[in-house]
Amino acid sequence: MFECSICLVVYDNTQALTFPSCMHTFCKNCLKSTFETRIKEQNVNLDIFKCPGCQKPFDQSFIEKFVSAEIFKKYCELSIEMNQIYGLEDDEILANCLNEQCREKYIIWKNAEYQKCIKCKMEYCRLCFLPQHKDICTCEEQKMLYQDKVYKDLKILLKACRCPKCRIMVEKVAGCNFMTCKCGTFFCNLCDIQLEKQDHNSHFEGNSPFNAKCKIKVNGKWETRPAQKLEDPQIKKKIIIKEVVNQINPIPCPNCNSTNPQVTKLQLYDRIAHCNSVKCQNRAYCLTCKRMIPQQELLNHFNNTLDCKFK
């Protein structure tokens, strides 16, 4: 017979469970109730799985002895999802592969500058969580290049452009490349530059707005762009991009509930945010419908004016 120090009830020894790390004994019902409640609340942080008597951590495999099989399965899934793995060294963390087609998990050094997936072999920077760019450009430059790529993809896929004044996306259904936004602003569908009404023809080569080439303004006059010189491929040009000040995101991440502006970064003209928390690791979510968006579905999540399709 023994007395449980949690509920203070005397039980037969068959109802006892002893923690092997400290040899403290409690009844199965108290342990089952305590830890199943924590798992159901998705609270699987390693620092809460300790002996109720001395607060000494124990091997997480021991949980299986006093919770149901269904709850233990849920615990394992949550632990992996939240990167809460028992037995990691102090300088190790569990990382997610940022390739949406892979999402493999693997252990890396917590201060590593980049990570390489053991399955798909994709490499990502640990500072900005974008494809590895060491010795090519800075993280801020990489972020700007990534945003530019998204916008270029939008222009091609949606045949849309962005008004330089009100920033709304405008779809070109038919006609010439001289665009008129609903805010009254005139601009070019090809280069997105703001124009005046009298620039309808003169901005384009051959004075034709149906032409696929734009002119540049020199001393107040539209001039044909000079022919580009062929560059020596051996000469590596440094990309110079000014850093964009990140705006504060008021919408918490639906996956980890983070509201830290240094963790959730606004992108795609403030339509989405990329969350850089340990749990999310640069996963994107829509600020309108609060859904997580796989990278390959990012463009398909919005209509041709960049409004969320699921709001």
C-alpha positions as CSV (number, residue, x, y, z in Angstrom):
1,M,0.0,0.0,0.0
2,F,1.1,3.6,-0.6
3,E,-0.3,7.1,-0.2
4,C,-0.3,9.3,-3.3
5,S,1.2,12.7,-2.4
6,I,-1.0,14.5,-5.0
7,C,-4.5,13.3,-4.0
8,L,-3.5,12.0,-0.5
9,V,-5.4,8.7,-1.1
10,V,-4.1,5.3,-0.1
11,Y,-3.9,2.9,-3.0
12,D,-2.8,-0.7,-3.7
13,N,0.7,-1.0,-5.1
14,T,-0.8,-2.1,-8.5
15,Q,-2.0,1.5,-8.9
16,A,1.4,3.0,-8.4
17,L,3.8,4.5,-10.9
18,T,7.4,5.4,-9.9
19,F,9.5,7.9,-11.9
20,P,12.8,6.1,-12.7
21,S,14.7,9.4,-12.7
22,C,13.9,10.2,-9.0
23,M,12.0,7.2,-7.6
24,H,9.0,9.3,-6.5
25,T,5.7,7.4,-6.6
26,F,2.2,8.6,-7.5
27,C,-1.1,7.0,-8.4
28,K,-1.9,6.4,-12.1
29,N,-5.1,8.4,-12.0
30,C,-3.4,11.6,-10.8
31,L,-0.7,11.3,-13.4
32,K,-3.2,10.4,-16.1
33,S,-5.4,13.4,-15.3
34,T,-2.5,15.9,-15.0
35,F,-0.6,15.1,-18.2
36,E,-3.6,14.2,-20.4
37,T,-5.1,17.7,-19.6
38,R,-1.8,19.3,-20.6
39,I,-1.6,17.4,-23.9
40,K,-5.3,18.1,-24.8
41,E,-4.5,21.8,-24.3
42,Q,-1.5,21.4,-26.7
43,N,0.9,22.3,-23.9
44,V,3.8,20.0,-24.7
45,N,6.7,22.2,-23.7
46,L,9.5,20.0,-22.2
47,D,9.7,22.1,-19.0
48,I,6.2,21.0,-17.9
49,F,6.9,17.3,-18.1
50,K,8.6,16.9,-14.7
51,C,8.1,14.9,-11.6
52,P,5.2,16.5,-9.6
53,G,7.2,16.0,-6.5
54,C,10.7,17.2,-7.2
55,Q,10.3,18.8,-10.6
56,K,13.0,16.7,-12.1
57,P,12.6,16.1,-15.9
58,F,11.9,12.5,-17.0
59,D,12.3,10.6,-20.2
60,Q,9.2,11.5,-22.4
61,S,8.7,7.8,-23.4
62,F,7.6,7.3,-19.8
63,I,4.4,9.2,-20.6
64,E,3.1,6.2,-22.5
65,K,2.7,4.3,-19.2
66,F,0.0,6.5,-17.8
67,V,-1.9,8.1,-20.7
68,S,-4.2,6.5,-23.3
69,A,-2.8,5.3,-26.6
70,E,-4.8,8.0,-28.4
71,I,-3.5,10.8,-26.2
72,F,0.1,9.6,-26.4
73,K,-0.2,9.6,-30.2
74,K,-1.4,13.2,-30.1
75,Y,1.5,14.0,-27.8
76,C,4.0,12.6,-30.2
77,E,2.5,14.5,-33.2
78,L,2.4,17.8,-31.2
79,S,5.9,17.3,-30.0
80,I,7.2,16.9,-33.5
81,E,5.1,19.7,-34.9
82,M,6.3,22.1,-32.2
83,N,9.9,20.8,-32.3
84,Q,9.8,19.8,-28.6
85,I,12.0,16.7,-28.7
86,Y,13.3,15.2,-25.5
87,G,17.0,14.4,-25.4
88,L,18.4,17.1,-27.6
89,E,21.7,18.7,-26.6
90,D,21.8,22.3,-25.5
91,D,23.3,23.4,-28.8
92,E,20.9,21.4,-31.0
93,I,17.4,22.2,-32.3
94,L,14.9,20.3,-34.5
95,A,14.5,22.2,-37.8
96,N,11.8,21.9,-40.5
97,C,12.8,21.7,-44.2
98,L,11.4,24.9,-45.8
99,N,10.7,23.1,-49.0
100,E,6.9,22.8,-49.1
101,Q,7.2,19.6,-51.1
102,C,9.4,18.0,-48.5
103,R,8.8,19.4,-44.9
104,E,11.3,16.9,-43.5
105,K,12.5,17.4,-39.9
106,Y,16.1,17.1,-38.9
107,I,18.5,18.1,-36.1
108,I,20.9,21.0,-36.6
109,W,23.3,23.2,-34.6
110,K,21.1,26.0,-33.1
111,N,23.6,28.7,-34.1
112,A,24.1,27.4,-37.7
113,E,24.0,30.1,-40.4
114,Y,22.2,27.8,-42.8
115,Q,20.5,24.4,-42.9
116,K,20.6,21.6,-45.4
117,C,17.8,19.0,-45.6
118,I,18.9,15.4,-45.3
119,K,16.2,14.3,-47.7
120,C,15.7,16.8,-50.5
121,K,19.2,18.5,-50.0
122,M,17.7,22.0,-50.3
123,E,19.7,24.6,-48.4
124,Y,18.1,27.6,-46.5
125,C,19.5,30.6,-44.6
126,R,18.8,30.4,-40.9
127,L,18.6,34.2,-40.6
128,C,16.0,35.0,-43.2
129,F,14.7,31.4,-43.9
130,L,15.0,32.0,-47.7
131,P,17.1,29.9,-50.1
132,Q,20.8,29.9,-49.2
133,H,22.5,33.0,-50.5
134,K,25.8,33.1,-48.6
135,D,28.6,35.0,-50.5
136,I,25.9,36.2,-53.0
137,C,23.9,38.9,-51.2
138,T,22.7,39.9,-47.8
139,C,19.5,38.7,-46.1
140,E,17.7,42.0,-46.8
141,E,18.8,41.9,-50.5
142,Q,17.6,38.3,-50.7
143,K,14.2,39.3,-49.2
144,M,13.8,42.1,-51.7
145,L,14.7,39.8,-54.6
146,Y,12.2,37.2,-53.3
147,Q,9.5,39.9,-53.2
148,D,10.4,41.1,-56.7
149,K,10.1,37.6,-58.0
150,V,6.6,37.2,-56.4
151,Y,5.4,40.4,-58.1
152,K,6.9,39.4,-61.5
153,D,5.1,36.0,-61.2
154,L,1.9,37.9,-60.4
155,K,2.3,40.1,-63.5
156,I,2.8,37.0,-65.7
157,L,0.2,34.7,-64.1
158,L,-2.6,37.2,-63.5
159,K,-1.7,39.7,-66.2
160,A,-2.0,42.4,-63.6
161,C,0.1,45.4,-62.5
162,R,0.2,47.6,-59.5
163,C,-0.9,51.3,-59.4
164,P,2.1,53.4,-58.4
165,K,-0.2,55.7,-56.4
166,C,-2.8,53.7,-54.5
167,R,-0.9,50.3,-54.8
168,I,-4.0,48.4,-55.9
169,M,-3.5,45.6,-58.4
170,V,-5.1,46.4,-61.8
171,E,-5.9,43.6,-64.3
172,K,-5.4,44.3,-68.0
173,V,-8.3,42.5,-69.8
174,A,-7.6,43.9,-73.3
175,G,-6.4,47.0,-75.1
176,C,-3.1,49.0,-74.9
177,N,-0.5,49.3,-72.1
178,F,-1.6,52.7,-71.0
179,M,-3.6,52.0,-67.8
180,T,-6.1,54.0,-65.9
181,C,-6.6,53.0,-62.2
182,K,-10.0,53.5,-60.5
183,C,-8.3,56.2,-58.4
184,G,-7.7,58.2,-61.6
185,T,-4.0,57.6,-61.9
186,F,-2.5,56.9,-65.3
187,F,0.5,54.5,-65.5
188,C,2.3,52.0,-67.7
189,N,1.3,48.3,-67.6
190,L,4.8,47.3,-68.6
191,C,7.1,49.3,-66.2
192,D,4.5,50.5,-63.6
193,I,5.7,54.1,-63.9
194,Q,3.1,56.9,-63.3
195,L,2.2,58.8,-66.4
196,E,0.2,61.8,-67.5
197,K,-2.8,61.8,-69.9
198,Q,-0.6,63.3,-72.6
199,D,1.9,60.4,-72.3
200,H,-0.7,58.0,-73.8
201,N,1.4,57.5,-76.9
202,S,4.8,59.3,-76.3
203,H,5.8,56.9,-73.5
204,F,6.0,54.0,-75.9
205,E,8.5,53.3,-78.7
206,G,7.0,54.1,-82.1
207,N,4.4,56.2,-80.2
208,S,2.2,53.2,-80.0
209,P,0.8,52.1,-76.6
210,F,0.4,48.6,-78.0
211,N,4.2,48.4,-78.4
212,A,6.0,46.1,-75.9
213,K,8.8,48.6,-75.2
214,C,8.8,51.7,-73.1
215,K,10.8,54.9,-73.4
216,I,12.6,56.7,-70.6
217,K,12.2,60.4,-69.7
218,V,15.4,62.5,-70.2
219,N,15.3,66.3,-69.5
220,G,11.5,66.2,-69.6
221,K,11.2,64.3,-72.9
222,W,10.6,60.7,-73.7
223,E,13.6,59.1,-75.3
224,T,14.2,55.6,-76.7
225,R,16.2,53.4,-74.3
226,P,19.8,53.0,-75.2
227,A,20.9,49.6,-76.3
228,Q,22.2,47.5,-73.5
229,K,25.9,46.6,-73.7
230,L,26.8,42.9,-73.4
231,E,28.4,42.3,-70.0
232,D,31.4,40.2,-69.3
233,P,29.9,37.1,-67.6
234,Q,33.1,36.8,-65.6
235,I,32.4,40.1,-63.9
236,K,30.2,39.6,-60.9
237,K,28.0,42.6,-60.1
238,K,27.0,43.4,-56.6
239,I,23.2,43.9,-56.1
240,I,22.5,47.1,-54.2
241,I,19.0,47.2,-52.7
242,K,17.9,49.6,-50.1
243,E,16.4,48.0,-47.0
244,V,12.6,48.3,-46.6
245,V,11.4,49.2,-43.1
246,N,9.1,46.4,-41.9
247,Q,5.7,47.4,-40.8
248,I,4.1,46.1,-37.6
249,N,1.8,43.2,-38.2
250,P,-1.3,43.4,-35.9
251,I,-2.6,40.0,-36.9
252,P,-1.2,37.1,-34.8
253,C,0.0,34.0,-36.6
254,P,-2.8,31.3,-36.6
255,N,-0.2,28.6,-36.2
256,C,1.9,29.8,-33.2
257,N,-0.1,33.0,-32.1
258,S,3.1,35.1,-32.4
259,T,2.5,38.9,-32.5
260,N,6.1,39.9,-32.4
261,P,6.8,42.2,-35.4
262,Q,10.4,40.9,-35.5
263,V,9.0,37.4,-36.1
264,T,6.0,37.9,-38.4
265,K,7.1,39.9,-41.5
266,L,4.5,41.5,-43.9
267,Q,4.9,40.7,-47.6
268,L,3.0,40.7,-50.9
269,Y,1.8,44.3,-50.3
270,D,0.7,43.5,-46.8
271,R,-1.6,40.7,-47.9
272,I,0.4,37.9,-46.2
273,A,2.9,37.5,-43.4
274,H,5.8,35.1,-43.1
275,C,6.2,33.8,-39.6
276,N,9.8,33.1,-38.5
277,S,9.0,31.5,-35.2
278,V,10.6,28.3,-34.1
279,K,7.3,26.5,-34.7
280,C,6.5,28.0,-38.1
281,Q,10.0,28.6,-39.6
282,N,8.9,31.1,-42.4
283,R,5.5,29.6,-43.2
284,A,3.1,32.1,-44.8
285,Y,-0.4,33.0,-43.7
286,C,-3.1,35.2,-45.2
287,L,-3.9,38.3,-43.1
288,T,-7.5,38.3,-44.4
289,C,-8.8,34.7,-43.9
290,K,-6.1,33.8,-41.2
291,R,-5.1,30.6,-43.1
292,M,-1.7,29.1,-43.5
293,I,-0.7,29.1,-47.2
294,P,1.8,26.5,-48.7
295,Q,4.5,28.3,-50.7
296,Q,3.4,26.7,-54.0
297,E,-0.2,27.9,-53.4
298,L,0.7,31.5,-52.6
299,L,-0.3,33.1,-55.9
300,N,-3.5,31.0,-56.3
301,H,-4.7,32.2,-52.9
302,F,-5.7,35.6,-54.3
303,N,-7.8,36.9,-57.2
304,N,-6.5,39.2,-59.9
305,T,-6.8,42.3,-57.6
306,L,-4.9,40.5,-54.8
307,D,-8.1,40.1,-52.7
308,C,-8.3,36.9,-50.7
309,K,-10.5,34.2,-52.4
310,F,-11.6,32.8,-49.0
311,K,-12.6,35.9,-47.1
